[in-house]
Amino acid sequence: MKLEEVNQRTKEAVDFLVAALESGHSEVLTAYLSAMAKFHTYSFGNILLIARQKPEATNVAGIRTWNSLGRFVKRGEKGIFILAPMVGKKRSRDENATSEDADTKDGQPRLYGFRGVYVFDITQTERSATSRNDALMDAAKSYRVDAEKLQKAVAKELAAKRNEATKANVQKPRG
C-alpha cells in the first residue's frame, strides 16, 4: 500500500468522526472512545483505522501472533489495515561518525518509518484442530492422573480399614 492510500484512509476516518460530531451524532464519538479504551497501546491514528474498518473489534493482532497463540485466521477474512513502525538498529560504518550517529549508539533501536500491515480481530480467527485436540489430551491426562491418585487413596484407606478390622477380630477374646 502506498503512502497516498495510507494518508487517504486515515483522513477518511478523521473526516468521518468530525462530520458525525458536527451533525450531532455523539454515539460515533462514544464508539471511538470505546475503541480507545480497548486498544490503549495503539496510536490514535491506528485506533481510528481499526474503529472505522471493524467497529466491533475487541482484540487485534497480526497473523503471526495469532498463529503463535494457536489460532489461525479464517479463510476469506479481510484484514484491518494499520500502520506499524519500522524499527532497526543503526550501526556506524566508519570511525568518523557524524553527530547523528553519535546519538544512536551501536545496537540502539531507531525508528526508520512506518509501513502498512494488516491485523485481524479474534472473531476472524479460530483455534486449530490440533491445538483443540492438545487441550483435550492435556485435560484427559490431568483427569487420568487425578483419577489414579483418587484410586490409590481409596485403596489405601480400604486397606487401612481392613487392617483395623483384622486387628479388632484378632484382639477379641473368644469366649
VMD Tcl script that builds the backbone (N, CA, C; Angstrom):
set m [mol new atoms 525]
animate dup $m
set s [atomselect $m all]
$s set {name element resname resid chain x y z} {
  {N N MET 1 A 0.842 -1.169 0.000}
  {CA C MET 1 A 0.000 0.000 0.000}
  {C C MET 1 A 0.892 1.239 0.000}
  {N N LYS 2 A 0.516 2.184 -0.795}
  {CA C LYS 2 A 1.328 3.383 -0.954}
  {C C LYS 2 A 0.975 4.426 0.095}
  {N N LEU 3 A 1.888 5.359 0.280}
  {CA C LEU 3 A 1.723 6.400 1.286}
  {C C LEU 3 A 0.456 7.215 1.054}
  {N N GLU 4 A 0.131 7.475 -0.208}
  {CA C GLU 4 A -1.079 8.254 -0.502}
  {C C GLU 4 A -2.330 7.524 -0.008}
  {N N GLU 5 A -2.367 6.210 -0.195}
  {CA C GLU 5 A -3.517 5.426 0.245}
  {C C GLU 5 A -3.620 5.413 1.765}
  {N N VAL 6 A -2.473 5.316 2.439}
  {CA C VAL 6 A -2.453 5.334 3.899}
  {C C VAL 6 A -2.992 6.666 4.399}
  {N N ASN 7 A -2.484 7.745 3.837}
  {CA C ASN 7 A -2.951 9.070 4.245}
  {C C ASN 7 A -4.436 9.240 3.958}
  {N N GLN 8 A -4.890 8.712 2.827}
  {CA C GLN 8 A -6.291 8.827 2.456}
  {C C GLN 8 A -7.196 8.089 3.447}
  {N N ARG 9 A -6.811 6.880 3.833}
  {CA C ARG 9 A -7.620 6.105 4.790}
  {C C ARG 9 A -7.686 6.796 6.150}
  {N N THR 10 A -6.562 7.300 6.609}
  {CA C THR 10 A -6.536 7.992 7.894}
  {C C THR 10 A -7.367 9.271 7.830}
  {N N LYS 11 A -7.239 10.008 6.747}
  {CA C LYS 11 A -8.009 11.245 6.570}
  {C C LYS 11 A -9.506 10.944 6.523}
  {N N GLU 12 A -9.902 9.861 5.847}
  {CA C GLU 12 A -11.312 9.472 5.793}
  {C C GLU 12 A -11.856 9.182 7.186}
  {N N ALA 13 A -11.066 8.482 8.004}
  {CA C ALA 13 A -11.504 8.148 9.359}
  {C C ALA 13 A -11.680 9.405 10.199}
  {N N VAL 14 A -10.745 10.339 10.094}
  {CA C VAL 14 A -10.846 11.600 10.852}
  {C C VAL 14 A -12.029 12.418 10.343}
  {N N ASP 15 A -12.181 12.508 9.021}
  {CA C ASP 15 A -13.297 13.262 8.445}
  {C C ASP 15 A -14.640 12.679 8.858}
  {N N PHE 16 A -14.735 11.356 8.902}
  {CA C PHE 16 A -15.971 10.700 9.321}
  {C C PHE 16 A -16.313 11.075 10.761}
  {N N LEU 17 A -15.316 11.058 11.638}
  {CA C LEU 17 A -15.539 11.422 13.038}
  {C C LEU 17 A -15.968 12.873 13.162}
  {N N VAL 18 A -15.294 13.762 12.462}
  {CA C VAL 18 A -15.626 15.188 12.511}
  {C C VAL 18 A -17.039 15.432 11.979}
  {N N ALA 19 A -17.373 14.812 10.848}
  {CA C ALA 19 A -18.703 15.001 10.254}
  {C C ALA 19 A -19.794 14.484 11.177}
  {N N ALA 20 A -19.550 13.355 11.824}
  {CA C ALA 20 A -20.542 12.794 12.739}
  {C C ALA 20 A -20.744 13.700 13.945}
  {N N LEU 21 A -19.661 14.256 14.459}
  {CA C LEU 21 A -19.782 15.156 15.611}
  {C C LEU 21 A -20.490 16.451 15.233}
  {N N GLU 22 A -20.194 16.977 14.048}
  {CA C GLU 22 A -20.838 18.220 13.607}
  {C C GLU 22 A -22.327 18.026 13.372}
  {N N SER 23 A -22.727 16.824 12.978}
  {CA C SER 23 A -24.150 16.572 12.738}
  {C C SER 23 A -24.865 16.120 14.007}
  {N N GLY 24 A -24.162 16.095 15.125}
  {CA C GLY 24 A -24.788 15.799 16.411}
  {C C GLY 24 A -24.873 14.319 16.752}
  {N N HIS 25 A -24.120 13.475 16.090}
  {CA C HIS 25 A -24.127 12.042 16.378}
  {C C HIS 25 A -23.035 11.718 17.394}
  {N N SER 26 A -23.347 11.888 18.653}
  {CA C SER 26 A -22.340 11.674 19.696}
  {C C SER 26 A -22.037 10.193 19.896}
  {N N GLU 27 A -22.895 9.291 19.395}
  {CA C GLU 27 A -22.619 7.858 19.544}
  {C C GLU 27 A -21.368 7.444 18.763}
  {N N VAL 28 A -21.043 8.193 17.718}
  {CA C VAL 28 A -19.818 7.912 16.966}
  {C C VAL 28 A -18.603 8.222 17.843}
  {N N LEU 29 A -18.645 9.334 18.552}
  {CA C LEU 29 A -17.558 9.671 19.479}
  {C C LEU 29 A -17.477 8.627 20.588}
  {N N THR 30 A -18.633 8.201 21.083}
  {CA C THR 30 A -18.661 7.167 22.117}
  {C C THR 30 A -18.013 5.884 21.605}
  {N N ALA 31 A -18.296 5.526 20.347}
  {CA C ALA 31 A -17.698 4.326 19.763}
  {C C ALA 31 A -16.180 4.476 19.651}
  {N N TYR 32 A -15.721 5.667 19.244}
  {CA C TYR 32 A -14.274 5.889 19.146}
  {C C TYR 32 A -13.611 5.860 20.527}
  {N N LEU 33 A -14.269 6.437 21.519}
  {CA C LEU 33 A -13.714 6.397 22.874}
  {C C LEU 33 A -13.677 4.964 23.405}
  {N N SER 34 A -14.692 4.200 23.065}
  {CA C SER 34 A -14.711 2.788 23.449}
  {C C SER 34 A -13.551 2.043 22.786}
  {N N ALA 35 A -13.311 2.341 21.508}
  {CA C ALA 35 A -12.188 1.721 20.795}
  {C C ALA 35 A -10.864 2.134 21.429}
  {N N MET 36 A -10.763 3.389 21.854}
  {CA C MET 36 A -9.532 3.852 22.501}
  {C C MET 36 A -9.294 3.097 23.806}
  {N N ALA 37 A -10.366 2.786 24.519}
  {CA C ALA 37 A -10.223 2.035 25.764}
  {C C ALA 37 A -9.762 0.600 25.491}
  {N N LYS 38 A -10.268 0.004 24.407}
  {CA C LYS 38 A -9.896 -1.384 24.076}
  {C C LYS 38 A -8.472 -1.487 23.550}
  {N N PHE 39 A -8.046 -0.487 22.791}
  {CA C PHE 39 A -6.750 -0.550 22.114}
  {C C PHE 39 A -5.814 0.552 22.619}
  {N N HIS 40 A -5.646 0.614 23.928}
  {CA C HIS 40 A -4.877 1.700 24.540}
  {C C HIS 40 A -3.399 1.684 24.175}
  {N N THR 41 A -2.884 0.566 23.650}
  {CA C THR 41 A -1.472 0.524 23.270}
  {C C THR 41 A -1.248 0.986 21.834}
  {N N TYR 42 A -2.314 1.233 21.096}
  {CA C TYR 42 A -2.205 1.672 19.705}
  {C C TYR 42 A -2.253 3.192 19.619}
  {N N SER 43 A -1.701 3.735 18.544}
  {CA C SER 43 A -1.723 5.184 18.329}
  {C C SER 43 A -3.144 5.634 17.988}
  {N N PHE 44 A -3.383 6.931 18.106}
  {CA C PHE 44 A -4.706 7.477 17.803}
  {C C PHE 44 A -5.098 7.180 16.359}
  {N N GLY 45 A -4.145 7.326 15.442}
  {CA C GLY 45 A -4.426 7.052 14.037}
  {C C GLY 45 A -4.802 5.595 13.800}
  {N N ASN 46 A -4.093 4.669 14.435}
  {CA C ASN 46 A -4.414 3.254 14.278}
  {C C ASN 46 A -5.752 2.909 14.916}
  {N N ILE 47 A -6.069 3.545 16.027}
  {CA C ILE 47 A -7.371 3.318 16.658}
  {C C ILE 47 A -8.484 3.781 15.724}
  {N N LEU 48 A -8.287 4.937 15.087}
  {CA C LEU 48 A -9.277 5.416 14.127}
  {C C LEU 48 A -9.431 4.429 12.975}
  {N N LEU 49 A -8.318 3.911 12.477}
  {CA C LEU 49 A -8.370 2.966 11.366}
  {C C LEU 49 A -9.086 1.674 11.771}
  {N N ILE 50 A -8.797 1.171 12.955}
  {CA C ILE 50 A -9.442 -0.057 13.428}
  {C C ILE 50 A -10.936 0.166 13.609}
  {N N ALA 51 A -11.297 1.255 14.291}
  {CA C ALA 51 A -12.705 1.527 14.576}
  {C C ALA 51 A -13.505 1.773 13.305}
  {N N ARG 52 A -12.898 2.378 12.324}
  {CA C ARG 52 A -13.594 2.666 11.064}
  {C C ARG 52 A -13.789 1.405 10.232}
  {N N GLN 53 A -12.794 0.523 10.222}
  {CA C GLN 53 A -12.869 -0.678 9.393}
  {C C GLN 53 A -13.633 -1.821 10.043}
  {N N LYS 54 A -13.525 -1.951 11.365}
  {CA C LYS 54 A -14.217 -3.030 12.077}
  {C C LYS 54 A -14.618 -2.525 13.458}
  {N N PRO 55 A -15.746 -1.830 13.539}
  {CA C PRO 55 A -16.164 -1.210 14.808}
  {C C PRO 55 A -16.345 -2.201 15.957}
  {N N GLU 56 A -16.701 -3.451 15.645}
  {CA C GLU 56 A -16.946 -4.432 16.701}
  {C C GLU 56 A -15.682 -5.159 17.155}
  {N N ALA 57 A -14.511 -4.762 16.657}
  {CA C ALA 57 A -13.248 -5.419 17.023}
  {C C ALA 57 A -12.992 -5.302 18.521}
  {N N THR 58 A -12.479 -6.381 19.093}
  {CA C THR 58 A -12.194 -6.381 20.533}
  {C C THR 58 A -10.736 -6.678 20.851}
  {N N ASN 59 A -10.094 -7.506 20.034}
  {CA C ASN 59 A -8.718 -7.908 20.305}
  {C C ASN 59 A -8.050 -8.171 18.959}
  {N N VAL 60 A -7.107 -7.343 18.565}
  {CA C VAL 60 A -6.481 -7.486 17.256}
  {C C VAL 60 A -5.010 -7.851 17.392}
  {N N ALA 61 A -4.523 -8.589 16.390}
  {CA C ALA 61 A -3.114 -8.961 16.332}
  {C C ALA 61 A -2.795 -9.375 14.906}
  {N N GLY 62 A -1.520 -9.420 14.601}
  {CA C GLY 62 A -1.073 -9.857 13.293}
  {C C GLY 62 A -1.207 -11.358 13.143}
  {N N ILE 63 A -1.091 -11.812 11.923}
  {CA C ILE 63 A -1.302 -13.237 11.636}
  {C C ILE 63 A -0.279 -14.120 12.352}
  {N N ARG 64 A 0.969 -13.669 12.444}
  {CA C ARG 64 A 1.995 -14.482 13.121}
  {C C ARG 64 A 1.729 -14.578 14.614}
  {N N THR 65 A 1.246 -13.501 15.197}
  {CA C THR 65 A 0.915 -13.535 16.624}
  {C C THR 65 A -0.220 -14.509 16.877}
  {N N TRP 66 A -1.269 -14.454 16.036}
  {CA C TRP 66 A -2.381 -15.395 16.206}
  {C C TRP 66 A -1.887 -16.830 16.047}
  {N N ASN 67 A -1.023 -17.068 15.062}
  {CA C ASN 67 A -0.509 -18.426 14.851}
  {C C ASN 67 A 0.274 -18.916 16.060}
  {N N SER 68 A 1.067 -18.026 16.668}
  {CA C SER 68 A 1.851 -18.432 17.836}
  {C C SER 68 A 0.962 -18.725 19.040}
  {N N LEU 69 A -0.241 -18.169 19.036}
  {CA C LEU 69 A -1.192 -18.415 20.128}
  {C C LEU 69 A -2.102 -19.608 19.845}
  {N N GLY 70 A -1.821 -20.319 18.749}
  {CA C GLY 70 A -2.622 -21.490 18.421}
  {C C GLY 70 A -3.919 -21.157 17.711}
  {N N ARG 71 A -4.020 -19.953 17.160}
  {CA C ARG 71 A -5.218 -19.532 16.436}
  {C C ARG 71 A -4.822 -19.233 14.995}
  {N N PHE 72 A -5.756 -19.429 14.098}
  {CA C PHE 72 A -5.490 -19.211 12.687}
  {C C PHE 72 A -6.604 -18.384 12.081}
  {N N VAL 73 A -6.232 -17.493 11.177}
  {CA C VAL 73 A -7.207 -16.622 10.526}
  {C C VAL 73 A -8.076 -17.472 9.609}
  {N N LYS 74 A -9.387 -17.251 9.692}
  {CA C LYS 74 A -10.326 -17.997 8.855}
  {C C LYS 74 A -10.126 -17.624 7.396}
  {N N ARG 75 A -10.343 -18.587 6.528}
  {CA C ARG 75 A -10.201 -18.373 5.087}
  {C C ARG 75 A -11.196 -17.311 4.624}
  {N N GLY 76 A -10.686 -16.359 3.816}
  {CA C GLY 76 A -11.542 -15.327 3.236}
  {C C GLY 76 A -11.718 -14.075 4.075}
  {N N GLU 77 A -11.166 -14.049 5.271}
  {CA C GLU 77 A -11.304 -12.873 6.138}
  {C C GLU 77 A -10.454 -11.726 5.607}
  {N N LYS 78 A -10.968 -10.525 5.697}
  {CA C LYS 78 A -10.246 -9.325 5.277}
  {C C LYS 78 A -9.550 -8.724 6.490}
  {N N GLY 79 A -8.300 -8.346 6.305}
  {CA C GLY 79 A -7.534 -7.762 7.393}
  {C C GLY 79 A -7.917 -6.323 7.672}
  {N N ILE 80 A -7.552 -5.855 8.851}
  {CA C ILE 80 A -7.755 -4.468 9.259}
  {C C ILE 80 A -6.427 -3.755 9.035}
  {N N PHE 81 A -6.437 -2.752 8.188}
  {CA C PHE 81 A -5.210 -2.053 7.821}
  {C C PHE 81 A -4.815 -1.056 8.902}
  {N N ILE 82 A -3.554 -1.132 9.374}
  {CA C ILE 82 A -2.999 -0.149 10.309}
  {C C ILE 82 A -1.561 0.149 9.903}
  {N N LEU 83 A -0.951 1.092 10.582}
  {CA C LEU 83 A 0.458 1.435 10.344}
  {C C LEU 83 A 1.322 0.842 11.450}
  {N N ALA 84 A 2.401 0.201 11.057}
  {CA C ALA 84 A 3.328 -0.380 12.028}
  {C C ALA 84 A 4.680 0.311 11.900}
  {N N PRO 85 A 5.324 0.583 13.029}
  {CA C PRO 85 A 6.640 1.227 12.966}
  {C C PRO 85 A 7.700 0.269 12.446}
  {N N MET 86 A 8.637 0.818 11.685}
  {CA C MET 86 A 9.801 0.039 11.232}
  {C C MET 86 A 10.972 0.476 12.104}
  {N N VAL 87 A 11.386 -0.415 12.983}
  {CA C VAL 87 A 12.461 -0.123 13.926}
  {C C VAL 87 A 13.660 -0.981 13.559}
  {N N GLY 88 A 14.812 -0.367 13.527}
  {CA C GLY 88 A 16.042 -1.086 13.228}
  {C C GLY 88 A 17.155 -0.586 14.118}
  {N N LYS 89 A 18.301 -1.183 13.951}
  {CA C LYS 89 A 19.462 -0.761 14.725}
  {C C LYS 89 A 20.460 -0.117 13.786}
  {N N LYS 90 A 20.866 1.070 14.123}
  {CA C LYS 90 A 21.812 1.832 13.301}
  {C C LYS 90 A 23.212 1.562 13.814}
  {N N ARG 91 A 24.081 1.212 12.915}
  {CA C ARG 91 A 25.489 0.995 13.266}
  {C C ARG 91 A 26.337 1.903 12.397}
  {N N SER 92 A 27.339 2.507 12.992}
  {CA C SER 92 A 28.220 3.372 12.206}
  {C C SER 92 A 29.195 2.494 11.435}
  {N N ARG 93 A 29.463 2.870 10.179}
  {CA C ARG 93 A 30.333 2.063 9.321}
  {C C ARG 93 A 31.794 2.482 9.421}
  {N N ASP 94 A 32.000 3.752 9.773}
  {CA C ASP 94 A 33.388 4.199 9.878}
  {C C ASP 94 A 33.611 4.883 11.226}
  {N N GLU 95 A 34.864 5.156 11.504}
  {CA C GLU 95 A 35.196 5.758 12.790}
  {C C GLU 95 A 34.854 7.239 12.822}
  {N N ASN 96 A 34.753 7.881 11.681}
  {CA C ASN 96 A 34.404 9.298 11.609}
  {C C ASN 96 A 32.884 9.451 11.582}
  {N N ALA 97 A 32.247 9.080 12.676}
  {CA C ALA 97 A 30.786 9.116 12.744}
  {C C ALA 97 A 30.306 10.562 12.870}
  {N N THR 98 A 29.178 10.829 12.262}
  {CA C THR 98 A 28.595 12.168 12.369}
  {C C THR 98 A 27.951 12.325 13.738}
  {N N SER 99 A 27.499 13.516 14.030}
  {CA C SER 99 A 26.861 13.753 15.332}
  {C C SER 99 A 25.578 12.946 15.471}
  {N N GLU 100 A 24.877 12.706 14.345}
  {CA C GLU 100 A 23.651 11.905 14.403}
  {C C GLU 100 A 23.989 10.470 14.791}
  {N N ASP 101 A 25.088 9.929 14.242}
  {CA C ASP 101 A 25.498 8.574 14.568}
  {C C ASP 101 A 25.974 8.469 16.015}
  {N N ALA 102 A 26.537 9.547 16.532}
  {CA C ALA 102 A 26.992 9.536 17.920}
  {C C ALA 102 A 25.799 9.415 18.864}
  {N N ASP 103 A 24.665 10.016 18.459}
  {CA C ASP 103 A 23.466 9.939 19.296}
  {C C ASP 103 A 22.891 8.533 19.311}
  {N N THR 104 A 22.976 7.839 18.197}
  {CA C THR 104 A 22.449 6.472 18.122}
  {C C THR 104 A 23.625 5.512 18.227}
  {N N LYS 105 A 23.860 5.026 19.434}
  {CA C LYS 105 A 24.977 4.133 19.700}
  {C C LYS 105 A 24.747 2.800 19.004}
  {N N ASP 106 A 25.829 2.028 18.873}
  {CA C ASP 106 A 25.722 0.716 18.235}
  {C C ASP 106 A 24.628 -0.104 18.899}
  {N N GLY 107 A 23.743 -0.643 18.067}
  {CA C GLY 107 A 22.718 -1.527 18.578}
  {C C GLY 107 A 21.505 -0.851 19.181}
  {N N GLN 108 A 21.474 0.457 19.229}
  {CA C GLN 108 A 20.331 1.145 19.817}
  {C C GLN 108 A 19.207 1.232 18.787}
  {N N PRO 109 A 17.969 0.882 19.182}
  {CA C PRO 109 A 16.865 0.911 18.221}
  {C C PRO 109 A 16.609 2.317 17.679}
  {N N ARG 110 A 16.212 2.354 16.409}
  {CA C ARG 110 A 15.933 3.630 15.770}
  {C C ARG 110 A 14.713 3.471 14.867}
  {N N LEU 111 A 13.823 4.437 14.904}
  {CA C LEU 111 A 12.629 4.423 14.069}
  {C C LEU 111 A 12.995 4.902 12.673}
  {N N TYR 112 A 12.722 4.047 11.671}
  {CA C TYR 112 A 13.033 4.401 10.293}
  {C C TYR 112 A 11.809 4.904 9.533}
  {N N GLY 113 A 10.642 4.559 9.987}
  {CA C GLY 113 A 9.424 4.970 9.299}
  {C C GLY 113 A 8.284 4.047 9.661}
  {N N PHE 114 A 7.252 4.067 8.816}
  {CA C PHE 114 A 6.080 3.239 9.061}
  {C C PHE 114 A 5.723 2.489 7.790}
  {N N ARG 115 A 5.074 1.353 7.964}
  {CA C ARG 115 A 4.591 0.595 6.818}
  {C C ARG 115 A 3.197 0.076 7.136}
  {N N GLY 116 A 2.447 -0.149 6.091}
  {CA C GLY 116 A 1.104 -0.657 6.271}
  {C C GLY 116 A 1.107 -2.153 6.520}
  {N N VAL 117 A 0.366 -2.586 7.527}
  {CA C VAL 117 A 0.225 -4.011 7.831}
  {C C VAL 117 A -1.250 -4.313 8.084}
  {N N TYR 118 A -1.576 -5.566 8.049}
  {CA C TYR 118 A -2.943 -5.989 8.322}
  {C C TYR 118 A -2.976 -6.777 9.620}
  {N N VAL 119 A -3.949 -6.450 10.461}
  {CA C VAL 119 A -4.196 -7.189 11.691}
  {C C VAL 119 A -5.596 -7.793 11.596}
  {N N PHE 120 A -5.870 -8.755 12.470}
  {CA C PHE 120 A -7.142 -9.452 12.449}
  {C C PHE 120 A -7.725 -9.482 13.850}
  {N N ASP 121 A -9.037 -9.338 13.926}
  {CA C ASP 121 A -9.740 -9.411 15.203}
  {C C ASP 121 A -9.866 -10.876 15.607}
  {N N ILE 122 A -10.032 -11.128 16.883}
  {CA C ILE 122 A -10.148 -12.504 17.372}
  {C C ILE 122 A -11.364 -13.208 16.772}
  {N N THR 123 A -12.409 -12.449 16.413}
  {CA C THR 123 A -13.590 -13.058 15.793}
  {C C THR 123 A -13.296 -13.549 14.379}
  {N N GLN 124 A -12.200 -13.111 13.803}
  {CA C GLN 124 A -11.802 -13.540 12.469}
  {C C GLN 124 A -10.880 -14.753 12.516}
  {N N THR 125 A -10.655 -15.281 13.707}
  {CA C THR 125 A -9.745 -16.412 13.878}
  {C C THR 125 A -10.489 -17.599 14.471}
  {N N GLU 126 A -9.838 -18.741 14.432}
  {CA C GLU 126 A -10.373 -19.930 15.082}
  {C C GLU 126 A -9.208 -20.751 15.610}
  {N N ARG 127 A -9.499 -21.554 16.611}
  {CA C ARG 127 A -8.456 -22.428 17.152}
  {C C ARG 127 A -8.218 -23.552 16.179}
  {N N SER 128 A -6.983 -23.947 16.049}
  {CA C SER 128 A -6.683 -25.056 15.145}
  {C C SER 128 A -7.172 -26.349 15.766}
  {N N ALA 129 A -7.476 -27.322 14.927}
  {CA C ALA 129 A -7.943 -28.618 15.418}
  {C C ALA 129 A -6.890 -29.261 16.295}
  {N N THR 130 A -5.613 -29.103 15.926}
  {CA C THR 130 A -4.555 -29.722 16.726}
  {C C THR 130 A -4.442 -29.070 18.091}
  {N N SER 131 A -4.599 -27.737 18.165}
  {CA C SER 131 A -4.500 -27.100 19.482}
  {C C SER 131 A -5.701 -27.476 20.347}
  {N N ARG 132 A -6.873 -27.657 19.718}
  {CA C ARG 132 A -8.049 -28.119 20.455}
  {C C ARG 132 A -7.821 -29.534 20.954}
  {N N ASN 133 A -7.286 -30.391 20.083}
  {CA C ASN 133 A -7.003 -31.768 20.485}
  {C C ASN 133 A -5.949 -31.813 21.576}
  {N N ASP 134 A -4.927 -30.964 21.470}
  {CA C ASP 134 A -3.895 -30.904 22.507}
  {C C ASP 134 A -4.503 -30.510 23.846}
  {N N ALA 135 A -5.391 -29.543 23.830}
  {CA C ALA 135 A -6.040 -29.105 25.065}
  {C C ALA 135 A -6.871 -30.241 25.663}
  {N N LEU 136 A -7.591 -30.965 24.801}
  {CA C LEU 136 A -8.391 -32.091 25.288}
  {C C LEU 136 A -7.502 -33.205 25.843}
  {N N MET 137 A -6.391 -33.466 25.156}
  {CA C MET 137 A -5.475 -34.503 25.626}
  {C C MET 137 A -4.859 -34.114 26.970}
  {N N ASP 138 A -4.497 -32.854 27.120}
  {CA C ASP 138 A -3.951 -32.386 28.400}
  {C C ASP 138 A -4.978 -32.547 29.516}
  {N N ALA 139 A -6.224 -32.201 29.212}
  {CA C ALA 139 A -7.290 -32.341 30.212}
  {C C ALA 139 A -7.490 -33.817 30.555}
  {N N ALA 140 A -7.454 -34.669 29.542}
  {CA C ALA 140 A -7.622 -36.111 29.781}
  {C C ALA 140 A -6.481 -36.655 30.624}
  {N N LYS 141 A -5.241 -36.241 30.323}
  {CA C LYS 141 A -4.089 -36.693 31.107}
  {C C LYS 141 A -4.229 -36.234 32.554}
  {N N SER 142 A -4.642 -34.990 32.730}
  {CA C SER 142 A -4.825 -34.455 34.077}
  {C C SER 142 A -5.912 -35.242 34.808}
  {N N TYR 143 A -6.996 -35.528 34.110}
  {CA C TYR 143 A -8.082 -36.299 34.702}
  {C C TYR 143 A -7.605 -37.689 35.073}
  {N N ARG 144 A -6.833 -38.314 34.164}
  {CA C ARG 144 A -6.329 -39.659 34.402}
  {C C ARG 144 A -5.431 -39.682 35.634}
  {N N VAL 145 A -4.548 -38.685 35.743}
  {CA C VAL 145 A -3.649 -38.609 36.899}
  {C C VAL 145 A -4.459 -38.418 38.175}
  {N N ASP 146 A -5.452 -37.525 38.128}
  {CA C ASP 146 A -6.291 -37.292 39.301}
  {C C ASP 146 A -7.074 -38.551 39.670}
  {N N ALA 147 A -7.585 -39.268 38.658}
  {CA C ALA 147 A -8.334 -40.495 38.907}
  {C C ALA 147 A -7.431 -41.558 39.528}
  {N N GLU 148 A -6.194 -41.666 39.044}
  {CA C GLU 148 A -5.256 -42.641 39.600}
  {C C GLU 148 A -4.923 -42.297 41.051}
  {N N LYS 149 A -4.736 -41.011 41.334}
  {CA C LYS 149 A -4.445 -40.596 42.711}
  {C C LYS 149 A -5.613 -40.926 43.622}
  {N N LEU 150 A -6.827 -40.653 43.129}
  {CA C LEU 150 A -8.026 -40.945 43.913}
  {C C LEU 150 A -8.148 -42.449 44.153}
  {N N GLN 151 A -7.887 -43.239 43.114}
  {CA C GLN 151 A -7.975 -44.690 43.221}
  {C C GLN 151 A -6.965 -45.212 44.255}
  {N N LYS 152 A -5.749 -44.697 44.242}
  {CA C LYS 152 A -4.724 -45.115 45.200}
  {C C LYS 152 A -5.104 -44.714 46.614}
  {N N ALA 153 A -5.643 -43.506 46.766}
  {CA C ALA 153 A -6.042 -43.042 48.097}
  {C C ALA 153 A -7.170 -43.903 48.654}
  {N N VAL 154 A -8.154 -44.252 47.799}
  {CA C VAL 154 A -9.261 -45.096 48.246}
  {C C VAL 154 A -8.741 -46.489 48.612}
  {N N ALA 155 A -7.853 -47.036 47.769}
  {CA C ALA 155 A -7.298 -48.354 48.050}
  {C C ALA 155 A -6.520 -48.348 49.360}
  {N N LYS 156 A -5.783 -47.296 49.609}
  {CA C LYS 156 A -5.002 -47.176 50.849}
  {C C LYS 156 A -5.941 -47.100 52.057}
  {N N GLU 157 A -7.006 -46.320 51.917}
  {CA C GLU 157 A -7.980 -46.172 53.002}
  {C C GLU 157 A -8.691 -47.502 53.275}
  {N N LEU 158 A -9.069 -48.217 52.213}
  {CA C LEU 158 A -9.720 -49.520 52.392}
  {C C LEU 158 A -8.775 -50.515 53.055}
  {N N ALA 159 A -7.507 -50.495 52.659}
  {CA C ALA 159 A -6.517 -51.390 53.261}
  {C C ALA 159 A -6.351 -51.071 54.743}
  {N N ALA 160 A -6.334 -49.788 55.089}
  {CA C ALA 160 A -6.198 -49.393 56.493}
  {C C ALA 160 A -7.412 -49.867 57.297}
  {N N LYS 161 A -8.614 -49.751 56.732}
  {CA C LYS 161 A -9.824 -50.198 57.444}
  {C C LYS 161 A -9.823 -51.713 57.596}
  {N N ARG 162 A -9.341 -52.446 56.578}
  {CA C ARG 162 A -9.261 -53.908 56.680}
  {C C ARG 162 A -8.281 -54.310 57.770}
  {N N ASN 163 A -7.156 -53.595 57.835}
  {CA C ASN 163 A -6.168 -53.889 58.886}
  {C C ASN 163 A -6.766 -53.651 60.265}
  {N N GLU 164 A -7.499 -52.556 60.432}
  {CA C GLU 164 A -8.132 -52.266 61.723}
  {C C GLU 164 A -9.148 -53.348 62.077}
  {N N ALA 165 A -9.925 -53.767 61.076}
  {CA C ALA 165 A -10.930 -54.803 61.315}
  {C C ALA 165 A -10.256 -56.125 61.676}
  {N N THR 166 A -9.171 -56.438 60.975}
  {CA C THR 166 A -8.444 -57.675 61.250}
  {C C THR 166 A -7.854 -57.640 62.651}
  {N N LYS 167 A -7.269 -56.497 63.027}
  {CA C LYS 167 A -6.691 -56.361 64.365}
  {C C LYS 167 A -7.776 -56.461 65.421}
  {N N ALA 168 A -8.930 -55.884 65.173}
  {CA C ALA 168 A -10.038 -55.936 66.131}
  {C C ALA 168 A -10.523 -57.365 66.287}
  {N N ASN 169 A -10.579 -58.134 65.200}
  {CA C ASN 169 A -11.015 -59.520 65.285}
  {C C ASN 169 A -9.974 -60.394 65.989}
  {N N VAL 170 A -8.717 -60.120 65.791}
  {CA C VAL 170 A -7.649 -60.896 66.417}
  {C C VAL 170 A -7.599 -60.606 67.913}
  {N N GLN 171 A -7.811 -59.372 68.323}
  {CA C GLN 171 A -7.683 -58.972 69.715}
  {C C GLN 171 A -8.919 -59.351 70.528}
  {N N LYS 172 A -10.029 -59.674 69.901}
  {CA C LYS 172 A -11.231 -60.064 70.640}
  {C C LYS 172 A -11.000 -61.419 71.314}
  {N N PRO 173 A -11.250 -61.493 72.573}
  {CA C PRO 173 A -11.129 -62.798 73.208}
  {C C PRO 173 A -12.343 -63.677 72.830}
  {N N ARG 174 A -12.043 -64.871 72.530}
  {CA C ARG 174 A -13.126 -65.771 72.158}
  {C C ARG 174 A -13.681 -66.411 73.420}
  {N N GLY 175 A -14.883 -66.437 73.506}
  {CA C GLY 175 A -15.361 -66.941 74.729}
  {C C GLY 175 A -16.532 -67.666 74.792}
}
mol reanalyze $m
mol bondsrecalc $m
mol representation Tube
mol addrep $m
